[in-house]
């Protein structure tokens, strides 16, 4: 008689070795250049913003899971840390720390945990926290500092462009980050370094970022705007490579990713040119997050041999 050693278990049966924690750590590592650039341009207060944001997100998740819904804590998967880092990079370098903490609490509890935690949230948590702060404290969320001269406030490049102020920042200043803005939106160079790392690690696909950028470029050209300026200014690079590519809140098919990215790009540009805000990245991604279920439904391939049943 042969001895049978059979193990019965649900799928998947083959694992890549990648885990949620490894994915989150890769994205956190990819954000290091953006954080370093923001510290270089806006000073050490940036570090306090990042620390408070991460601490608020992590503590909120731990308390909610351990003491509110009575489940094991999942803070070890690093998703709350990543949310805190991303939220911090969307904030101005002057925001009071208590408001940063409130934003972190909102991001984790109202944009993530109330929907069931990681993998169930329909909206990007960091962008939801930023949107909440922008609505709750609009004055504090539009106070920008001049790089290397923190005693002087100045308009962001997109604000200056919308108000027809001159001269506008040069392409090199926009690319390397010597402009006013949120912590993670000033240096396209730092964001692209992190993006290259994520692509090398296989954590993101280029479909969404490229289609997002193409969408902004098309509308900018149609409105007669400086296309390169629109691509380098504002939070487009951060949104395209780090926010819109969130696997939980983005479509799962290649065609769906393309539609999602184009939609984000069109909305971003339309908000910039026709809306009341000079920047549209945050709200465009959140609006497109709402369309993901229908995009997935329309773009998921039919099973082989599937035939629509006659009515």
N, C-alpha and C positions, 0 to 999 in steps of 0.2 A: 504494500500500500504506500502510495506517495503522500507525504505530509503536505497538506494544503495551508499555505500562509496567505490568505486573502484579506485584504483590507478594503472595506467599503466606506467611501466618503463622498461628499458632494463635490461638484466642480468648483473651482478649477483644479485639475490634476497636475498641471505643469506650472511652476512658478518661475518668474524671471529673477527673483532675488530682490526686486525692488519693493520697498515698503512705503507707507504713507510718511513715516518719519524721515526716510532718506530723501523722498521727493521734497518735503518741506525744507529740509536742511540745505538741499541744493539751491532752492529759490532764495533762501536767506543768505547763502554765500554769494549768490549773484547780485544781491542788493548791497553788498558791502561797498563796491565802488561808488554807488550813488550816495550812500551815507557819508563816506569819506569826502566826497566832493562837496557835499552840503556843509560839513564841518569846516572845510577849507574856506568856503566862501562866506559862511554866516556865523562861524564861531562855535564855542563849546556848548552854548545853550542848546544846540541841536542834539547833542548827546542826551541831555536831560529829557528832551521831547521824546526821543526814541525809547529811552529807558522807561519813562512813565507810561507811554503808550503800550509797550510790551507787557509791563507789570500789570496794568489795568486789564488788558485782555486776558492774560493768564489767570489772574486772581478771580476775575469775573467767571471764567469758565469753571475753575475749580470749585468755587463756592456754589455755583448753580448746580453742578452735577452732584457734589457731595452732600449739600445741605438743603437743596430745594427739591430736586427730583430723585434724590437718593440712589444714584447710580455710580459705578466706578469712574474715577476721574480719567479723562483722556488727554490731559495737558502734556503728557509725555510724547504725544505724536507731533508736537511742535507746530500744530496748525494755528493755535492761539498766538504763539510767538510771531509767526509769519504775518498774521492779520495785524498785529501791533506794529510790525516794521512797515508794512504797506500803508497803514493808516498814517503813521508818522510822516512818511514821505509825501503825502498829499496835503500836509498842513503848512501854513506860513511859519517862518522862523521866529515869530513874535507871539504866538498863541500862548496864553496862560496855561500853566501845567494842569490846573484843576479842570480846565476845559478839555485838555488832551485826555485826561482820565475819564471824563464823561463820554467822550467819543469812543474810547476803547470799550467801555461798558456797553454802550449802545451797539457797537459793531458785533460783539460776541453774543449778547443776550437776545436782542431784538432782531438781529439779522442772521443769526446762526442757530442758537440753542432752541429758540421757540419753534423752529421748524424741524427739530429733531437732531441737531448737531451736524458734524462734518459729513458731507455727502448728500445732505438733504436740503441745504439752503438754496433757494431759487435766485438770490441776489448776492453779488459780491459783498462780503461783510465789510471790508475796509472802505469801499465806496459808499456803502450805506451809512457808515459812521461819519464819513466826510460830508455827505449830503445833509445829514442831521445837523452837524455843526454849522454848516453854511446857512441853514434855515434858522437855527436857534441863535447864533451869534454872528450875523452877517458882517458887522463892522470889524470884529477881531479877525475874521476869516479873509479880509481883503486888505490887511495891513502888511505891506511888503518892505523889506530892507534892501538897501543898496549893498551889493557884495563888497567886503573889505572896508566898508564905511558904515557901520551899523548904527550910527547916530542919525542917518538920513534915510527917510522913506522915499520910495519911488514907485512908479507904475510898472507893472509887468509888460513885457513886449506886446502881448495881445491887447492889453488895456491901452497902451500907447497907440497901437495901430488902429484900434476901434475909435479912439478920440482924435485920430489924425495928427498926433504929436510927432514932431521931428526933432532931431534925427532918430531913427530907429536903430536898435543894436545891430552890429555887424553879424554876418554869418558865423564868423569865428567865435564871437562872444556867445552866440546862441548855442553853438556846437559844444564848446568847452564849459559853459555854464556861468560866465561872468555877467549875469543878468538877474533881475529880481524875479521872485516866484516862489512856489512851494518848494520844500526841501528836495524832492525827487524829480522835479520837472525842469530844473534849470540846465543841467548838464546832459545833453543828448549823448555825449561821448561816454560818460560813466554808465548810462543806461545800456548803451550798445555793448559795452564790455560785458556786463552781466548777461545780456541777451545771447551773446556768442557762447558764453559758458553754458547756459541752459540748452542751447541748440546742440553743443558738443556732448552734453550729458544725455541728450534725447528726452528732455523734460517738456519741451514745447515743439510744436510744428509751426512752420512758417505760413501756413494758409491764412490764419486769422490776422497776424501782424501785417502781412503784405497786402491783403485785401483791405484792411483798415486804412493803411497808408494810401493805397490807390484811391479809396473812396474820398478821403480828404483832398487828395491832389486833384481829382476830377472836379469836385465842386469848387475848389479854390480857383482852378483855371477857368471854369464857367463864369465865375464872378469877377474875373480879371484881377485876382489877387496874386501876390508873390508866392508861388507854390512852395519854394524852398523855405521861405520864411515861415509859412504856415506849418510845414512839417517839423521844423526845428524848435519852434516856439511852443510854449505851454506844455501840457502833460501828455501830448500825443504818444511819445515814445514809451513813457512809463505805462500808459494805458494799453497801448498796442501789445507790448511784450510781456507785461506782468499782470495786468488786470483782465483784459479781454480773453486771455488764454487760460484762465482758471478752468480746469477740467470739470468742475462741478456745475458751473453756471454757463458753460458754453456748449454748443451742439456737439454731437458725437460723430457725425459723418463729415467727409471732406466737403461735399457740396453744401452741407449745412454750415460748416465753418466759413466757407466763402461768403455765403449770404449774410451770416452774422457779422463778419468783418466789414463787408461793404456797407451794411446798415449802420454800424457804429461810425464808420467814416463819414457817411452822408449826414447823419444826425449831428456829429461833432461840428462839421463845417457849417451846417445850417444854423446851429445855435450860435456859433461864433459870428456869422455874418448877419443873421436876421433876428437873433434872440436878444434878450436883455443882459445875458452874461457874456463876458468876453471869451470865456472858455466853455467848451461843451463836452469834454471827455467823460467826466463823472456821470452826468445825467444820460448821455447817449448810451453808455455801456449798461446802466441800470435799466433803461427802457428796452434795450435789445435783450437783456436777461429775461424779460417778461415774454418774449417771443420764442424762446428756446424750445418749449414743449411742442409748439405747432411746427417750428422748423424741423425738429427731429421727426415728427410724425410724417411730414411731407417728403423728407429726403432719405429716410431709412430704406434701403433696397428691399424689394419684394423677395420672399423666399423662392428658391428654384422650383419651378413647377406650379407656383401659385396662380390661381385663376379666380378672378372676381366672381362672386356668386351672383347669379341673375336675380333681379328683384322680382 
